[in-house]
Amino acid sequence: MRQIVLDTETTGLDPLLGHRVVELGCVELLNRKHTGRHLHFYLNPERDVDAGALDVHGLTNEFLADKPRFAAVADRFLDFISGAELIIHNAPFDVAFLDNELRLLDRPRGPIAEFCSILDTLVLARKKHPGQKNSLDALCKRYSVDNSDRVLHGALKDAEILADVYLLMTGGQSALSLGFDAAIETVVGSAASDFLQRDRAPLAVPKASAEELLAHDQRLRAIDKTSGGKCLWLKIDAGSA
């Protein structure tokens, strides 16, 4: 399974108001493991950066003036993400900007969803931690991911951080903290660093034995009988057969 963790920085908040992408960062995961491959561009947006956006990422008009335009890197970007699952925090924001950039090409392309599927980690986090803060910084704290050098936002740095948060949020060992500051999941001991080792072996995916599948089916049928035919798992299994 190939996944690309992606983040952007922009000149402002709304592409419909003419705002553009100024930085694009992508990190590759293969079978839930960092490959070391990444894609990173600073981009000339052909317009000024809003003061509010400058406060967030620190990318000045002067710094961006000699950087390539999106059109110059579009093919490399699309080749890198094609066929993968994009992992983005607050995906509608980044996708709207990327779709806009593709529309502005001399030969319009897109939308992004034509090239890859998209997973929004903000939606995932809200389901997993309802009623709690689920910004990237809050998730870093919850899962003990080090973001101490994240003074300003940066697309590649944020993509690297999000990759670690995603791996832990969807598969890391965790325990429930009952402190008032929040009943939140926190990574236990060295589990986080062990889980995120770049050179660890791919995760094993064990398959159920024939005996386990039979026991599973028997348990579902017992639940279905007790509940008067309301066992949803049995209906799902039947539908996927």
C-alpha positions as CSV (number, residue, x, y, z in Angstrom):
1,M,0.0,0.0,0.0
2,R,1.6,3.3,-1.1
3,Q,0.6,6.4,0.7
4,I,1.7,10.0,0.3
5,V,1.5,12.4,3.3
6,L,1.0,15.9,1.9
7,D,0.9,19.5,3.2
8,T,0.9,22.9,1.5
9,E,1.5,26.5,2.5
10,T,-0.4,29.2,0.7
11,T,-0.6,33.0,0.2
12,G,-4.0,33.1,2.0
13,L,-7.1,31.2,3.0
14,D,-9.2,31.0,-0.2
15,P,-8.2,30.0,-3.8
16,L,-11.5,31.6,-5.0
17,L,-10.0,34.9,-3.9
18,G,-6.9,34.3,-6.1
19,H,-4.7,32.8,-3.4
20,R,-2.0,30.3,-4.5
21,V,0.3,27.6,-3.2
22,V,3.7,28.7,-2.1
23,E,5.1,25.4,-0.7
24,L,4.3,21.8,-1.3
25,G,5.7,18.9,0.7
26,C,5.1,15.2,0.2
27,V,6.5,12.2,2.2
28,E,6.1,8.6,0.9
29,L,5.0,5.6,3.0
30,L,5.0,2.1,1.6
31,N,3.2,-0.6,3.6
32,R,3.0,1.8,6.5
33,K,6.7,2.4,6.6
34,H,8.8,5.5,5.7
35,T,10.7,4.9,2.4
36,G,12.9,8.0,2.7
37,R,11.5,9.4,-0.6
38,H,9.9,12.8,-0.6
39,L,9.0,15.7,-2.9
40,H,9.4,19.3,-1.9
41,F,9.0,22.6,-3.8
42,Y,8.9,26.3,-2.9
43,L,6.7,28.0,-5.5
44,N,6.4,31.5,-7.0
45,P,2.6,32.3,-6.5
46,E,2.7,35.2,-9.0
47,R,1.0,37.4,-6.4
48,D,1.8,38.8,-2.9
49,V,1.6,36.8,0.3
50,D,-1.0,38.0,2.7
51,A,0.3,39.3,6.1
52,G,-1.6,36.7,8.0
53,A,-0.2,33.8,5.9
54,L,3.3,35.3,6.3
55,D,3.0,35.1,10.1
56,V,2.2,31.4,9.8
57,H,4.9,30.2,7.4
58,G,7.4,33.1,7.1
59,L,7.8,32.7,3.3
60,T,8.3,36.3,1.9
61,N,7.6,37.6,-1.5
62,E,11.3,38.2,-2.0
63,F,12.2,34.6,-1.1
64,L,9.6,33.2,-3.5
65,A,10.3,35.5,-6.4
66,D,12.9,33.3,-8.1
67,K,11.2,30.0,-7.3
68,P,9.5,27.9,-10.0
69,R,5.8,28.3,-10.8
70,F,3.5,25.4,-10.2
71,A,3.2,24.7,-13.9
72,A,6.9,23.9,-14.0
73,V,6.6,21.1,-11.3
74,A,3.0,19.9,-12.0
75,D,4.0,16.8,-14.0
76,R,6.6,15.7,-11.4
77,F,4.0,16.2,-8.6
78,L,1.3,14.3,-10.4
79,D,3.7,11.4,-11.2
80,F,4.7,11.2,-7.5
81,I,1.2,11.0,-6.2
82,S,-0.6,9.1,-8.9
83,G,-2.1,5.8,-7.7
84,A,-1.3,6.5,-4.1
85,E,-3.6,7.4,-1.1
86,L,-3.0,11.0,-0.1
87,I,-3.0,11.6,3.7
88,I,-3.8,15.2,4.5
89,H,-4.8,17.0,7.7
90,N,-7.9,19.1,6.9
91,A,-7.9,17.8,3.3
92,P,-10.6,20.1,1.9
93,F,-8.2,23.1,2.3
94,D,-5.2,21.6,0.6
95,V,-7.2,19.8,-2.1
96,A,-9.1,23.0,-3.0
97,F,-5.8,24.8,-3.5
98,L,-4.3,21.9,-5.5
99,D,-7.4,21.6,-7.7
100,N,-7.2,25.3,-8.4
101,E,-3.5,25.1,-9.4
102,L,-4.3,22.3,-11.8
103,R,-7.2,24.3,-13.3
104,L,-4.9,27.2,-13.9
105,L,-2.4,25.2,-16.1
106,D,-2.3,25.9,-19.8
107,R,-3.5,22.4,-20.2
108,P,-5.9,22.1,-17.2
109,R,-5.6,18.8,-15.3
110,G,-7.4,17.2,-12.4
111,P,-9.1,17.3,-10.0
112,I,-6.6,15.6,-7.6
113,A,-9.2,12.9,-6.9
114,E,-8.7,11.6,-10.4
115,F,-5.1,10.7,-9.6
116,C,-5.4,9.3,-6.1
117,S,-7.7,8.6,-3.2
118,I,-7.7,11.0,-0.2
119,L,-7.7,10.3,3.6
120,D,-8.4,13.3,5.9
121,T,-6.6,12.8,9.2
122,L,-8.6,15.6,10.8
123,V,-11.9,13.6,10.2
124,L,-10.1,10.5,11.4
125,A,-8.9,12.2,14.6
126,R,-12.3,13.7,15.3
127,K,-13.9,10.2,15.2
128,K,-11.2,8.8,17.4
129,H,-11.0,11.7,19.9
130,P,-14.5,13.3,19.8
131,G,-14.8,16.6,21.7
132,Q,-11.0,17.1,22.0
133,K,-8.6,19.4,20.2
134,N,-7.4,17.7,17.0
135,S,-5.0,20.2,15.5
136,L,-1.7,18.8,14.3
137,D,0.0,20.3,17.4
138,A,-2.6,18.7,19.7
139,L,-2.1,15.3,18.1
140,C,1.7,15.6,18.4
141,K,1.2,16.1,22.1
142,R,-1.3,13.3,22.4
143,Y,0.9,10.8,20.6
144,S,4.3,12.1,21.9
145,V,5.5,13.1,18.5
146,D,8.4,15.6,18.8
147,N,7.5,18.9,17.1
148,S,9.7,21.1,19.2
149,D,11.5,22.6,16.2
150,R,8.2,23.6,14.5
151,V,8.4,27.3,15.2
152,L,6.8,28.2,11.8
153,H,4.7,26.0,9.6
154,G,6.5,24.3,6.8
155,A,4.9,22.0,4.2
156,L,7.7,19.3,4.3
157,K,8.2,19.4,8.0
158,D,4.5,19.2,8.7
159,A,4.1,16.3,6.3
160,E,6.9,14.4,8.1
161,I,5.2,15.1,11.5
162,L,1.8,14.1,10.1
163,A,3.2,10.9,8.8
164,D,4.4,9.9,12.3
165,V,1.1,11.0,13.9
166,Y,-0.9,9.0,11.3
167,L,1.1,5.8,11.9
168,L,0.7,6.1,15.6
169,M,-3.0,7.1,15.5
170,T,-3.8,4.1,13.3
171,G,-1.6,1.5,14.7
172,G,0.6,2.5,17.6
173,Q,0.4,1.1,21.1
174,S,-1.4,3.5,23.5
175,A,-2.9,3.7,26.9
176,L,-5.6,5.9,28.4
177,S,-4.6,8.8,30.6
178,L,-7.3,9.8,33.1
179,G,-5.9,13.1,34.1
180,F,-8.2,16.2,34.0
181,D,-6.1,17.7,31.3
182,A,-7.5,15.3,29.1
183,A,-8.4,11.7,28.9
184,I,-6.3,11.2,25.9
185,E,-4.3,8.5,24.3
186,T,-0.6,8.8,25.0
187,V,2.2,6.6,23.6
188,V,3.6,4.3,26.3
189,G,7.3,4.4,27.1
190,S,9.4,3.9,24.0
191,A,6.6,2.5,21.9
192,A,6.5,5.6,19.7
193,S,10.1,5.6,18.8
194,D,10.2,1.8,18.3
195,F,7.0,2.0,16.1
196,L,8.4,4.8,13.9
197,Q,11.9,3.3,13.3
198,R,12.6,3.9,9.5
199,D,14.5,0.6,9.2
200,R,12.0,-1.6,10.9
201,A,10.7,-4.6,9.0
202,P,7.3,-4.2,7.3
203,L,4.3,-5.0,9.5
204,A,3.2,-8.6,9.4
205,V,-0.4,-9.1,8.4
206,P,-1.6,-12.4,10.0
207,K,-4.5,-14.2,8.4
208,A,-7.2,-16.1,10.3
209,S,-7.0,-19.9,10.2
210,A,-9.9,-22.0,9.0
211,E,-10.7,-22.9,12.6
212,E,-10.7,-19.2,13.6
213,L,-13.0,-18.3,10.7
214,L,-15.4,-21.0,11.7
215,A,-15.4,-19.9,15.3
216,H,-16.0,-16.3,14.1
217,D,-19.0,-17.4,12.0
218,Q,-20.5,-19.4,14.8
219,R,-20.2,-16.5,17.2
220,L,-21.9,-14.1,14.7
221,R,-24.7,-16.5,14.2
222,A,-25.2,-16.9,17.9
223,I,-25.4,-13.1,18.3
224,D,-27.8,-12.9,15.3
225,K,-30.1,-15.4,17.0
226,T,-30.0,-13.7,20.4
227,S,-30.6,-10.2,18.8
228,G,-33.5,-11.3,16.6
229,G,-31.6,-11.0,13.3
230,K,-29.9,-7.7,14.1
231,C,-26.3,-8.8,13.9
232,L,-24.8,-6.2,11.5
233,W,-21.4,-8.0,11.3
234,L,-23.1,-11.0,9.8
235,K,-24.8,-8.9,7.2
236,I,-21.4,-7.2,6.4
237,D,-19.7,-10.5,6.0
238,A,-22.4,-11.8,3.8
239,G,-22.3,-8.7,1.6
240,S,-18.5,-9.0,1.1
241,A,-18.6,-12.7,0.3
